[in-house]
């Protein structure tokens, strides 16, 4: 029986109930999440199995799991629910942007300098749009886009999952950052370039190893044979900016973060850290709501107004061509 026929014979709650039990492997925890009693949940699942004429759950072990038939049905059930959710968004999507919803996912560094201005711009122009922001890893952003958990993502150029489109926005420059009190050589808010070898004599405060940015920094230092003393590690950019403003420690952050922090002074390194291309990610076949289209437009406008470096157009690491995941970029 196809998912469409089943949806006509059953209510959507049966699909959600089955997927909840499959996720938790337990009727009790699934019932708690669904806010129904365990007997009711068990009865509803049995009703679904009777309608389909097939056993969907193996209840014989300590953990409840999907049967082969259950696995096949759950796959289509998830797809059906995702499609219905997209249909609901399309129905409620108002082209004049008096209301709407946008689900945005970003990698952590962008919350420090990009999410605030983008949110302010979106709310100022379209106050009826509800924005949900999720900070997570780039891998999680791409899988979330494919699973219809997010509408758009902001991350970095690279090799993306099949089905993901990436549109280059600007080139992000990483730089050494100090507090104004700890940088006597600053002139006009910016210092002369510091030879990378001089970092061997400095104490740094850096992002922890679970940040992709930290891996980018470590690779640069290793390439130039420099091993500075890491005095502080933090999994929060806000924590790093607070530490640097109050101590003589330096850190490495996107240059753009200093634009909104007058007490932070960028100090270019020589040779410079490799740049990264910031991209707007989306699912290739996803419905583009009016809110998503408006956010895309204002993101490009804000990038230009802030003077961020435009990406190159040669398809290299700083390329600006739009690509679909699966290619070597």
C-alpha positions in Angstrom: 0.0 0.0 0.0 1.4 3.4 -1.0 2.0 6.2 1.6 -0.7 8.3 -0.1 -3.3 5.6 0.3 -2.3 5.0 3.9 -2.6 8.7 4.7 -6.2 8.6 3.4 -7.0 5.6 5.7 -5.0 6.6 8.7 -4.4 9.8 10.6 -1.0 11.5 10.7 -0.6 10.7 14.3 -0.1 7.0 13.5 3.0 7.8 11.4 4.4 10.1 14.1 3.7 7.4 16.8 5.6 4.7 14.8 8.6 7.0 14.1 8.7 7.9 17.8 8.8 4.3 19.0 11.4 3.5 16.3 13.6 6.4 17.5 13.4 5.6 21.2 13.3 1.8 20.9 10.9 1.9 23.8 7.2 2.4 24.1 7.4 4.2 27.5 9.9 6.9 26.4 8.0 7.4 23.1 4.7 7.8 25.0 6.3 10.4 27.3 7.6 12.4 24.4 4.2 12.2 22.7 2.3 13.1 25.9 0.0 10.1 25.6 -0.3 6.9 27.7 1.7 3.8 26.9 -1.5 1.7 26.4 -2.9 4.2 24.0 0.4 4.3 22.0 0.5 0.5 21.8 -3.1 0.4 20.7 -2.5 3.0 17.9 0.5 1.1 16.6 -1.4 -2.2 16.5 -4.2 -0.4 14.6 -1.6 0.8 12.0 -0.2 -2.7 11.7 -3.8 -4.1 11.2 -4.5 -1.5 8.5 -1.3 -2.4 6.6 -1.6 -6.1 7.2 2.0 -6.4 8.3 4.0 -6.4 11.6 6.1 -3.2 11.8 7.7 -3.6 15.2 9.7 -6.4 16.7 8.7 -6.4 20.4 10.5 -9.6 21.4 13.8 -8.1 22.5 14.7 -5.7 25.3 14.6 -2.9 22.7 11.7 -2.5 20.4 13.0 -2.2 16.8 11.5 -1.9 13.3 11.0 -5.1 11.3 12.1 -5.2 7.7 8.6 -4.1 6.7 8.7 -1.5 9.4 12.0 -0.1 8.1 10.6 0.2 4.6 7.4 1.8 5.8 9.2 4.2 8.1 11.4 5.5 5.3 8.3 6.4 3.3 6.5 7.8 6.3 9.4 10.2 7.1 9.3 11.3 3.5 5.5 11.8 3.5 5.7 13.9 6.7 8.5 16.0 5.3 6.5 16.6 2.2 3.3 17.5 4.1 5.3 20.0 6.3 6.7 21.6 3.1 3.1 21.8 1.7 1.9 23.5 4.9 4.7 26.0 4.7 3.8 26.7 1.1 0.2 27.3 1.9 1.0 29.7 4.7 3.8 31.4 2.8 2.6 34.9 2.0 4.2 36.6 -0.9 3.9 40.1 0.7 6.0 38.8 3.7 3.4 40.0 6.3 4.0 36.6 7.9 6.2 33.6 7.4 8.9 31.4 9.0 12.6 30.9 8.3 14.8 28.2 9.7 18.5 29.2 9.6 21.5 27.1 10.6 25.0 28.6 11.0 28.4 27.5 12.0 29.5 29.0 15.3 31.8 31.9 14.2 29.0 33.6 12.3 27.0 34.2 15.5 29.7 36.6 16.5 29.4 39.0 13.6 26.9 38.0 11.0 23.7 36.7 12.6 23.0 39.8 14.6 23.1 42.3 11.7 21.1 39.8 9.5 18.5 39.3 12.1 18.2 43.1 12.7 17.8 43.7 8.9 15.2 40.9 8.5 13.2 42.0 11.5 13.4 45.7 10.4 12.1 45.0 6.9 9.7 42.1 7.6 8.7 42.0 11.3 6.0 39.3 10.6 8.6 36.7 9.8 9.6 34.3 12.6 13.3 33.4 12.5 14.7 30.3 14.1 18.5 30.2 14.3 20.5 27.0 15.1 24.2 27.0 15.7 25.8 23.7 14.7 28.5 22.1 12.7 28.7 22.3 8.9 28.1 18.5 8.6 25.0 18.8 10.7 23.8 21.8 8.7 24.0 19.9 5.4 22.2 16.8 6.8 19.6 19.0 8.3 19.0 20.7 5.0 18.5 17.4 3.3 16.1 16.3 6.1 14.1 19.5 5.7 15.0 20.6 9.2 16.5 23.9 7.9 15.6 26.2 5.0 19.1 27.8 4.7 22.5 27.4 6.1 25.6 29.7 6.3 28.9 27.8 6.4 32.1 27.4 4.3 32.9 26.4 0.8 34.1 22.9 0.4 33.0 19.4 -0.8 29.3 19.4 0.0 26.8 16.5 0.3 25.0 15.5 -2.9 21.8 17.6 -3.2 23.2 20.6 -1.5 23.7 23.9 -3.4 26.3 26.4 -2.2 26.4 30.0 -3.3 29.5 32.0 -2.4 28.8 35.2 -0.4 32.2 36.7 0.6 35.8 35.8 1.5 36.5 35.6 5.3 39.9 36.7 6.5 41.3 35.3 9.7 43.7 37.5 11.6 45.5 37.8 14.9 43.4 39.9 17.3 44.5 41.7 20.4 42.9 44.0 22.9 43.7 47.7 22.5 45.5 47.8 25.8 47.8 45.0 24.8 48.8 46.3 21.4 51.0 49.3 21.7 52.0 49.1 18.0 48.5 49.7 16.7 48.1 52.7 14.4 44.7 53.9 13.3 43.1 50.9 14.8 45.2 48.4 12.9 48.8 47.1 13.3 51.5 46.5 10.9 51.8 42.8 9.7 53.5 40.6 12.3 55.8 37.8 11.0 54.3 34.5 11.9 57.6 33.3 13.5 57.0 36.0 16.2 54.0 34.0 17.5 56.4 31.6 19.1 57.0 34.3 21.7 53.3 35.0 22.3 50.6 33.4 24.5 47.4 32.8 22.7 43.8 32.2 23.6 42.2 30.0 20.9 38.9 28.2 20.1 38.8 24.6 21.2 39.5 21.7 18.9 35.8 21.1 18.1 35.7 24.2 16.0 36.7 23.9 12.3 38.4 27.3 12.7 40.8 25.8 15.2 41.8 23.2 12.7 42.4 25.9 10.1 44.6 27.8 12.6 46.6 24.7 13.7 47.3 23.7 10.1 48.6 27.2 9.4 50.9 27.2 12.4 52.2 23.7 11.7 52.9 24.7 8.1 55.1 27.5 9.2 56.8 25.5 12.0 55.5 27.7 14.8 54.3 26.4 18.2 53.0 29.2 20.4 51.9 28.6 24.0 48.1 28.1 24.1 47.2 29.7 27.5 43.4 29.6 27.1 41.1 27.4 25.1 37.4 28.2 24.8 34.4 26.8 23.0 32.8 30.3 22.8 33.9 33.2 20.7 32.3 35.6 23.2 34.5 34.2 25.9 37.6 34.7 23.7 36.8 38.3 23.0 36.2 39.0 26.7 39.5 37.4 27.6 41.5 39.3 24.9 40.0 42.6 25.9 41.1 42.1 29.5 44.5 40.5 29.1 47.6 40.7 27.1 46.7 37.4 25.3 46.1 37.4 21.5 43.7 35.2 19.6 42.9 34.4 16.0 39.4 35.3 14.7 37.6 36.4 11.6 38.7 40.0 10.9 35.1 41.0 10.6 34.5 40.4 14.3 36.6 43.5 15.1 34.3 45.7 13.2 31.7 45.7 16.0 34.3 45.5 18.8 36.2 48.8 19.1 38.4 47.4 21.8 39.6 44.6 19.6 42.5 45.3 17.2 43.2 43.2 14.1 46.9 42.5 13.5 47.6 40.9 10.1 50.1 38.1 10.0 52.9 37.6 7.4 52.3 35.4 5.6 48.6 35.8 5.9 46.3 33.0 7.1 44.5 31.3 4.2 41.1 32.8 3.5 37.8 30.9 3.5 34.8 31.4 1.3 31.5 31.9 3.2 28.6 30.3 1.4 24.8 30.2 1.6 23.7 26.6 1.6 20.3 25.1 0.6 18.8 21.9 -0.5 18.8 21.7 -4.3 15.1 20.7 -4.7 13.7 22.5 -1.7 10.7 24.8 -1.9 12.0 28.4 -1.7 9.6 30.4 0.5 9.2 34.1 0.2 11.0 34.4 3.5 14.0 32.4 2.2 14.2 34.4 -0.9 13.9 37.7 1.0 16.6 36.6 3.4 18.9 35.6 0.5 18.5 39.1 -1.0 19.2 41.0 2.2 22.2 38.8 3.0 23.8 39.8 -0.3 22.9 43.4 0.3 24.4 43.4 3.8 27.6 41.7 2.6 28.1 44.5 0.1 27.2 47.3 2.5 29.7 46.1 5.1 32.5 45.9 2.5 33.3 42.2 3.0 35.7 41.0 0.3 33.9 39.6 -2.7 34.9 36.0 -3.5 36.8 35.2 -6.7 35.0 33.8 -9.7 37.4 31.1 -10.8 35.9 28.2 -9.0 38.9 27.9 -6.7 38.9 27.8 -2.9 37.6 31.4 -3.1 35.3 30.6 -6.0 31.9 32.3 -6.3 30.2 30.0 -8.7 27.1 28.2 -7.5 27.6 24.5 -7.3 25.6 21.4 -6.4 27.1 19.0 -3.8 29.0 15.9 -4.9 31.5 17.7 -7.0 35.1 18.3 -6.0 35.3 22.0 -5.1 
